[in-house]
Amino acid sequence: MDLCIAGAGGVGREAYDAALAAGLDVSAFLDDRLAGTSVRGLPVLAPADAPAGREYLVGIADPRVRNRLANLLEGQRLMPATVIHPRAIIGPETTLGSGCLVLGGAHISSSIRIGDHCQVQYNATVGHDAVFADRVTVYPGANVSGSVFLDEDVTIGSNAVILQGLKIGKGTFVG
């Protein structure tokens, strides 16, 4: 895999750490703001200059920006990659969509459906039978209980707790 990580900020560098831990080859960061520089020894390209045929992961927490960049990069014939840190736990009968990021210490239980371009960050937990629509973000240390539904573009903030059986509406930020 020749992977480009969109976003060279905090989450992008954490995605790079996860990719390295998983033994993946990362060739560049994609970031308009830092294009023409290097970050952690990798070149930074503008997303519009991303080479076709490569895989990409959007390492940005904001779900709206993830959506915009995913559409741009797929329009340039890049393919979304899912990156899972080897110290994450993913239970049986759990499916992850394309372009997901799961960081170290995350625990995703059994029988869960996670949509495209979702992120479960450091030491976050997701309980059984949860369903995530696309671009859900679970920040470090957050706990999502069982049988929860998180709609598109939902963000669960650090150390927040979502109680069992709840449905959280599209675009909601739970602090």
PyRosetta script that sets phi, psi and omega in degrees:
from pyrosetta import init, pose_from_sequence

init()
pose = pose_from_sequence("MDLCIAGAGGVGREAYDAALAAGLDVSAFLDDRLAGTSVRGLPVLAPADAPAGREYLVGIADPRVRNRLANLLEGQRLMPATVIHPRAIIGPETTLGSGCLVLGGAHISSSIRIGDHCQVQYNATVGHDAVFADRVTVYPGANVSGSVFLDEDVTIGSNAVILQGLKIGKGTFVG")
pose.set_psi(1, 132.5)
pose.set_omega(1, 173.7)
pose.set_phi(2, -111.0)
pose.set_psi(2, 100.6)
pose.set_omega(2, -168.6)
pose.set_phi(3, -103.5)
pose.set_psi(3, 137.1)
pose.set_omega(3, 169.7)
pose.set_phi(4, -111.7)
pose.set_psi(4, 138.5)
pose.set_omega(4, 178.4)
pose.set_phi(5, -108.1)
pose.set_psi(5, 117.9)
pose.set_omega(5, 178.2)
pose.set_phi(6, -81.6)
pose.set_psi(6, 117.9)
pose.set_omega(6, -176.7)
pose.set_phi(7, 107.8)
pose.set_psi(7, 118.7)
pose.set_omega(7, -179.9)
pose.set_phi(8, -111.1)
pose.set_psi(8, 15.5)
pose.set_omega(8, 176.8)
pose.set_phi(9, -84.7)
pose.set_psi(9, -153.4)
pose.set_omega(9, -174.5)
pose.set_phi(10, -59.0)
pose.set_psi(10, -54.0)
pose.set_omega(10, -178.2)
pose.set_phi(11, -67.5)
pose.set_psi(11, -35.3)
pose.set_omega(11, 177.1)
pose.set_phi(12, -61.7)
pose.set_psi(12, -42.4)
pose.set_omega(12, 178.2)
pose.set_phi(13, -69.7)
pose.set_psi(13, -34.9)
pose.set_omega(13, 175.0)
pose.set_phi(14, -66.4)
pose.set_psi(14, -37.4)
pose.set_omega(14, 175.0)
pose.set_phi(15, -63.0)
pose.set_psi(15, -39.1)
pose.set_omega(15, 176.7)
pose.set_phi(16, -61.9)
pose.set_psi(16, -43.8)
pose.set_omega(16, 176.8)
pose.set_phi(17, -57.8)
pose.set_psi(17, -44.8)
pose.set_omega(17, 179.9)
pose.set_phi(18, -64.3)
pose.set_psi(18, -41.5)
pose.set_omega(18, 178.7)
pose.set_phi(19, -62.7)
pose.set_psi(19, -43.6)
pose.set_omega(19, 177.8)
pose.set_phi(20, -62.0)
pose.set_psi(20, -44.6)
pose.set_omega(20, 180.0)
pose.set_phi(21, -62.2)
pose.set_psi(21, -31.5)
pose.set_omega(21, 179.9)
pose.set_phi(22, -85.0)
pose.set_psi(22, -0.6)
pose.set_omega(22, 178.5)
pose.set_phi(23, 78.0)
pose.set_psi(23, 22.8)
pose.set_omega(23, -179.2)
pose.set_phi(24, -91.0)
pose.set_psi(24, 149.2)
pose.set_omega(24, 177.1)
pose.set_phi(25, -90.8)
pose.set_psi(25, 121.0)
pose.set_omega(25, 177.1)
pose.set_phi(26, -110.0)
pose.set_psi(26, 127.6)
pose.set_omega(26, -175.2)
pose.set_phi(27, -101.6)
pose.set_psi(27, -24.4)
pose.set_omega(27, -176.2)
pose.set_phi(28, -166.2)
pose.set_psi(28, 158.6)
pose.set_omega(28, 164.8)
pose.set_phi(29, -96.9)
pose.set_psi(29, 152.8)
pose.set_omega(29, 175.5)
pose.set_phi(30, -120.3)
pose.set_psi(30, 115.8)
pose.set_omega(30, -174.7)
pose.set_phi(31, -160.9)
pose.set_psi(31, 115.0)
pose.set_omega(31, -179.7)
pose.set_phi(32, -57.3)
pose.set_psi(32, -41.0)
pose.set_omega(32, -174.6)
pose.set_phi(33, -66.6)
pose.set_psi(33, -33.9)
pose.set_omega(33, -175.4)
pose.set_phi(34, -110.3)
pose.set_psi(34, 8.6)
pose.set_omega(34, -178.2)
pose.set_phi(35, -54.6)
pose.set_psi(35, 138.0)
pose.set_omega(35, -179.9)
pose.set_phi(36, 92.7)
pose.set_psi(36, -4.3)
pose.set_omega(36, 177.6)
pose.set_phi(37, -109.9)
pose.set_psi(37, -169.3)
pose.set_omega(37, 171.8)
pose.set_phi(38, -131.8)
pose.set_psi(38, 150.2)
pose.set_omega(38, 177.8)
pose.set_phi(39, -131.4)
pose.set_psi(39, 124.0)
pose.set_omega(39, -179.4)
pose.set_phi(40, 51.0)
pose.set_psi(40, 37.9)
pose.set_omega(40, 175.7)
pose.set_phi(41, 83.8)
pose.set_psi(41, -0.3)
pose.set_omega(41, 178.8)
pose.set_phi(42, -105.3)
pose.set_psi(42, 144.7)
pose.set_omega(42, 175.4)
pose.set_phi(43, -68.1)
pose.set_psi(43, 149.3)
pose.set_omega(43, 175.6)
pose.set_phi(44, -111.9)
pose.set_psi(44, 121.8)
pose.set_omega(44, 179.6)
pose.set_phi(45, -109.5)
pose.set_psi(45, 157.2)
pose.set_omega(45, 169.6)
pose.set_phi(46, -69.9)
pose.set_psi(46, 141.1)
pose.set_omega(46, 179.0)
pose.set_phi(47, -53.5)
pose.set_psi(47, -34.9)
pose.set_omega(47, 178.8)
pose.set_phi(48, -64.9)
pose.set_psi(48, -18.0)
pose.set_omega(48, -179.7)
pose.set_phi(49, -100.7)
pose.set_psi(49, 10.5)
pose.set_omega(49, -179.3)
pose.set_phi(50, -64.2)
pose.set_psi(50, 132.7)
pose.set_omega(50, -178.6)
pose.set_phi(51, -69.3)
pose.set_psi(51, 131.8)
pose.set_omega(51, 178.4)
pose.set_phi(52, -61.4)
pose.set_psi(52, 152.6)
pose.set_omega(52, 175.9)
pose.set_phi(53, 88.4)
pose.set_psi(53, -7.3)
pose.set_omega(53, 179.0)
pose.set_phi(54, -90.2)
pose.set_psi(54, 168.1)
pose.set_omega(54, 173.0)
pose.set_phi(55, -96.8)
pose.set_psi(55, 155.8)
pose.set_omega(55, 179.6)
pose.set_phi(56, -139.5)
pose.set_psi(56, 156.7)
pose.set_omega(56, 170.7)
pose.set_phi(57, -135.9)
pose.set_psi(57, 133.1)
pose.set_omega(57, 177.3)
pose.set_phi(58, -89.8)
pose.set_psi(58, 113.0)
pose.set_omega(58, 179.8)
pose.set_phi(59, -101.1)
pose.set_psi(59, 60.9)
pose.set_omega(59, -179.8)
pose.set_phi(60, -135.7)
pose.set_psi(60, 134.5)
pose.set_omega(60, -174.7)
pose.set_phi(61, -73.0)
pose.set_psi(61, -34.1)
pose.set_omega(61, -175.5)
pose.set_phi(62, -68.1)
pose.set_psi(62, 117.7)
pose.set_omega(62, -176.0)
pose.set_phi(63, -65.3)
pose.set_psi(63, -30.2)
pose.set_omega(63, 178.9)
pose.set_phi(64, -67.9)
pose.set_psi(64, -39.1)
pose.set_omega(64, 177.8)
pose.set_phi(65, -68.8)
pose.set_psi(65, -39.6)
pose.set_omega(65, 176.3)
pose.set_phi(66, -57.9)
pose.set_psi(66, -43.0)
pose.set_omega(66, 179.8)
pose.set_phi(67, -62.8)
pose.set_psi(67, -46.6)
pose.set_omega(67, -178.9)
pose.set_phi(68, -61.1)
pose.set_psi(68, -46.8)
pose.set_omega(68, -178.4)
pose.set_phi(69, -68.9)
pose.set_psi(69, -38.4)
pose.set_omega(69, 177.9)
pose.set_phi(70, -60.8)
pose.set_psi(70, -44.0)
pose.set_omega(70, 178.4)
pose.set_phi(71, -63.3)
pose.set_psi(71, -42.8)
pose.set_omega(71, 178.6)
pose.set_phi(72, -61.3)
pose.set_psi(72, -49.8)
pose.set_omega(72, -174.5)
pose.set_phi(73, -69.7)
pose.set_psi(73, -37.8)
pose.set_omega(73, 177.0)
pose.set_phi(74, -68.2)
pose.set_psi(74, -31.3)
pose.set_omega(74, 174.1)
pose.set_phi(75, -66.6)
pose.set_psi(75, -20.9)
pose.set_omega(75, 177.6)
pose.set_phi(76, -97.7)
pose.set_psi(76, 14.7)
pose.set_omega(76, 176.2)
pose.set_phi(77, 68.3)
pose.set_psi(77, 34.5)
pose.set_omega(77, 167.9)
pose.set_phi(78, -97.3)
pose.set_psi(78, 154.8)
pose.set_omega(78, -176.8)
pose.set_phi(79, -113.3)
pose.set_psi(79, 135.9)
pose.set_omega(79, 179.3)
pose.set_phi(80, -70.8)
pose.set_psi(80, 139.7)
pose.set_omega(80, 178.0)
pose.set_phi(81, -117.8)
pose.set_psi(81, 145.7)
pose.set_omega(81, 173.0)
pose.set_phi(82, -100.2)
pose.set_psi(82, 133.2)
pose.set_omega(82, -179.9)
pose.set_phi(83, -120.0)
pose.set_psi(83, 125.0)
pose.set_omega(83, 179.7)
pose.set_phi(84, -123.3)
pose.set_psi(84, 119.8)
pose.set_omega(84, 176.8)
pose.set_phi(85, -62.9)
pose.set_psi(85, 138.6)
pose.set_omega(85, -177.4)
pose.set_phi(86, -64.2)
pose.set_psi(86, -15.9)
pose.set_omega(86, 176.9)
pose.set_phi(87, -94.5)
pose.set_psi(87, 11.8)
pose.set_omega(87, 172.5)
pose.set_phi(88, -88.7)
pose.set_psi(88, 154.0)
pose.set_omega(88, 177.2)
pose.set_phi(89, -114.1)
pose.set_psi(89, 128.5)
pose.set_omega(89, 176.7)
pose.set_phi(90, -127.1)
pose.set_psi(90, 118.8)
pose.set_omega(90, -175.0)
pose.set_phi(91, -74.9)
pose.set_psi(91, 171.7)
pose.set_omega(91, 179.5)
pose.set_phi(92, -68.1)
pose.set_psi(92, 157.2)
pose.set_omega(92, 179.2)
pose.set_phi(93, 57.1)
pose.set_psi(93, 31.7)
pose.set_omega(93, 176.4)
pose.set_phi(94, -111.5)
pose.set_psi(94, 133.6)
pose.set_omega(94, 179.1)
pose.set_phi(95, -120.7)
pose.set_psi(95, 139.9)
pose.set_omega(95, 176.4)
pose.set_phi(96, -116.3)
pose.set_psi(96, 135.7)
pose.set_omega(96, 176.2)
pose.set_phi(97, -71.8)
pose.set_psi(97, -174.8)
pose.set_omega(97, -179.4)
pose.set_phi(98, -78.1)
pose.set_psi(98, 150.1)
pose.set_omega(98, 175.4)
pose.set_phi(99, 74.3)
pose.set_psi(99, 21.3)
pose.set_omega(99, -178.8)
pose.set_phi(100, -86.3)
pose.set_psi(100, 154.6)
pose.set_omega(100, 176.4)
pose.set_phi(101, -127.0)
pose.set_psi(101, 124.5)
pose.set_omega(101, 176.1)
pose.set_phi(102, -125.0)
pose.set_psi(102, 116.7)
pose.set_omega(102, -175.1)
pose.set_phi(103, -90.8)
pose.set_psi(103, 167.4)
pose.set_omega(103, -176.7)
pose.set_phi(104, -57.8)
pose.set_psi(104, 141.4)
pose.set_omega(104, 178.6)
pose.set_phi(105, 83.6)
pose.set_psi(105, -7.8)
pose.set_omega(105, 176.9)
pose.set_phi(106, -69.2)
pose.set_psi(106, 144.0)
pose.set_omega(106, 177.1)
pose.set_phi(107, -127.4)
pose.set_psi(107, 110.4)
pose.set_omega(107, 178.6)
pose.set_phi(108, -109.5)
pose.set_psi(108, 114.8)
pose.set_omega(108, -172.2)
pose.set_phi(109, -71.6)
pose.set_psi(109, -158.5)
pose.set_omega(109, -173.2)
pose.set_phi(110, -95.3)
pose.set_psi(110, 155.9)
pose.set_omega(110, 173.9)
pose.set_phi(111, 59.6)
pose.set_psi(111, 47.8)
pose.set_omega(111, -178.2)
pose.set_phi(112, -114.5)
pose.set_psi(112, 144.0)
pose.set_omega(112, 173.7)
pose.set_phi(113, -116.0)
pose.set_psi(113, 121.7)
pose.set_omega(113, -179.8)
pose.set_phi(114, -118.5)
pose.set_psi(114, 127.3)
pose.set_omega(114, -176.8)
pose.set_phi(115, -74.7)
pose.set_psi(115, -171.2)
pose.set_omega(115, -178.2)
pose.set_phi(116, -72.4)
pose.set_psi(116, 145.4)
pose.set_omega(116, 172.5)
pose.set_phi(117, 58.0)
pose.set_psi(117, 36.2)
pose.set_omega(117, 175.8)
pose.set_phi(118, -91.8)
pose.set_psi(118, 159.1)
pose.set_omega(118, 177.4)
pose.set_phi(119, -132.5)
pose.set_psi(119, 131.6)
pose.set_omega(119, 169.6)
pose.set_phi(120, -120.5)
pose.set_psi(120, 110.0)
pose.set_omega(120, -169.9)
pose.set_phi(121, -89.5)
pose.set_psi(121, -176.5)
pose.set_omega(121, -172.9)
pose.set_phi(122, -47.1)
pose.set_psi(122, 130.4)
pose.set_omega(122, 170.9)
pose.set_phi(123, 57.2)
pose.set_psi(123, 23.9)
pose.set_omega(123, 173.7)
pose.set_phi(124, -88.9)
pose.set_psi(124, 153.6)
pose.set_omega(124, 178.3)
pose.set_phi(125, -125.8)
pose.set_psi(125, 147.8)
pose.set_omega(125, 177.2)
pose.set_phi(126, -132.2)
pose.set_psi(126, 122.4)
pose.set_omega(126, -176.6)
pose.set_phi(127, -80.7)
pose.set_psi(127, 166.2)
pose.set_omega(127, -177.1)
pose.set_phi(128, -50.9)
pose.set_psi(128, 146.7)
pose.set_omega(128, 171.4)
pose.set_phi(129, 62.4)
pose.set_psi(129, 17.0)
pose.set_omega(129, 175.4)
pose.set_phi(130, -74.2)
pose.set_psi(130, 153.6)
pose.set_omega(130, 176.8)
pose.set_phi(131, -130.4)
pose.set_psi(131, 125.3)
pose.set_omega(131, 175.5)
pose.set_phi(132, -110.5)
pose.set_psi(132, 128.1)
pose.set_omega(132, 169.5)
pose.set_phi(133, -74.2)
pose.set_psi(133, -169.6)
pose.set_omega(133, -176.8)
pose.set_phi(134, -71.3)
pose.set_psi(134, 147.5)
pose.set_omega(134, 171.7)
pose.set_phi(135, 62.8)
pose.set_psi(135, 32.7)
pose.set_omega(135, 174.1)
pose.set_phi(136, -78.5)
pose.set_psi(136, 141.2)
pose.set_omega(136, 178.5)
pose.set_phi(137, -124.0)
pose.set_psi(137, 127.4)
pose.set_omega(137, 175.5)
pose.set_phi(138, -117.2)
pose.set_psi(138, 110.1)
pose.set_omega(138, -175.3)
pose.set_phi(139, -71.5)
pose.set_psi(139, 168.8)
pose.set_omega(139, -177.4)
pose.set_phi(140, -55.0)
pose.set_psi(140, 135.1)
pose.set_omega(140, 174.1)
pose.set_phi(141, 76.9)
pose.set_psi(141, -0.6)
pose.set_omega(141, 179.6)
pose.set_phi(142, -74.3)
pose.set_psi(142, 154.1)
pose.set_omega(142, 179.8)
pose.set_phi(143, -127.2)
pose.set_psi(143, 118.1)
pose.set_omega(143, 176.4)
pose.set_phi(144, -106.9)
pose.set_psi(144, 116.0)
pose.set_omega(144, -176.7)
pose.set_phi(145, -73.8)
pose.set_psi(145, 178.2)
pose.set_omega(145, -177.8)
pose.set_phi(146, -69.4)
pose.set_psi(146, 153.2)
pose.set_omega(146, 175.4)
pose.set_phi(147, 58.5)
pose.set_psi(147, 33.2)
pose.set_omega(147, 177.7)
pose.set_phi(148, -94.6)
pose.set_psi(148, 143.8)
pose.set_omega(148, 172.3)
pose.set_phi(149, -114.8)
pose.set_psi(149, 123.8)
pose.set_omega(149, 175.6)
pose.set_phi(150, -113.5)
pose.set_psi(150, 117.6)
pose.set_omega(150, -177.2)
pose.set_phi(151, -75.3)
pose.set_psi(151, 177.5)
pose.set_omega(151, -178.1)
pose.set_phi(152, -53.3)
pose.set_psi(152, 141.9)
pose.set_omega(152, 170.8)
pose.set_phi(153, 63.7)
pose.set_psi(153, 21.0)
pose.set_omega(153, 176.5)
pose.set_phi(154, -78.2)
pose.set_psi(154, 141.1)
pose.set_omega(154, 174.0)
pose.set_phi(155, -123.5)
pose.set_psi(155, 129.0)
pose.set_omega(155, 176.2)
pose.set_phi(156, -107.5)
pose.set_psi(156, 114.7)
pose.set_omega(156, -173.5)
pose.set_phi(157, -71.1)
pose.set_psi(157, 166.6)
pose.set_omega(157, -178.9)
pose.set_phi(158, -53.7)
pose.set_psi(158, 131.6)
pose.set_omega(158, 177.4)
pose.set_phi(159, 63.7)
pose.set_psi(159, 9.9)
pose.set_omega(159, 175.1)
pose.set_phi(160, -73.2)
pose.set_psi(160, 156.4)
pose.set_omega(160, 179.0)
pose.set_phi(161, -126.2)
pose.set_psi(161, 128.0)
pose.set_omega(161, 174.3)
pose.set_phi(162, -108.3)
pose.set_psi(162, 116.7)
pose.set_omega(162, -176.1)
pose.set_phi(163, -71.4)
pose.set_psi(163, 157.0)
pose.set_omega(163, -174.7)
pose.set_phi(164, -57.0)
pose.set_psi(164, 142.9)
pose.set_omega(164, 173.2)
pose.set_phi(165, 77.6)
pose.set_psi(165, -0.5)
pose.set_omega(165, -177.6)
pose.set_phi(166, -79.3)
pose.set_psi(166, 155.1)
pose.set_omega(166, 172.9)
pose.set_phi(167, -117.4)
pose.set_psi(167, 126.2)
pose.set_omega(167, -179.3)
pose.set_phi(168, -110.7)
pose.set_psi(168, 126.3)
pose.set_omega(168, -172.8)
pose.set_phi(169, -74.5)
pose.set_psi(169, 160.9)
pose.set_omega(169, -177.4)
pose.set_phi(170, -49.8)
pose.set_psi(170, 131.5)
pose.set_omega(170, 174.5)
pose.set_phi(171, 75.5)
pose.set_psi(171, 5.0)
pose.set_omega(171, -178.3)
pose.set_phi(172, -72.4)
pose.set_psi(172, 141.7)
pose.set_omega(172, 172.7)
pose.set_phi(173, -115.2)
pose.set_psi(173, 115.8)
pose.set_omega(173, 178.0)
pose.set_phi(174, -100.0)
pose.set_psi(174, 118.5)
pose.set_omega(174, -176.3)
pose.set_phi(175, -92.2)
pose.dump_pdb("model.pdb")
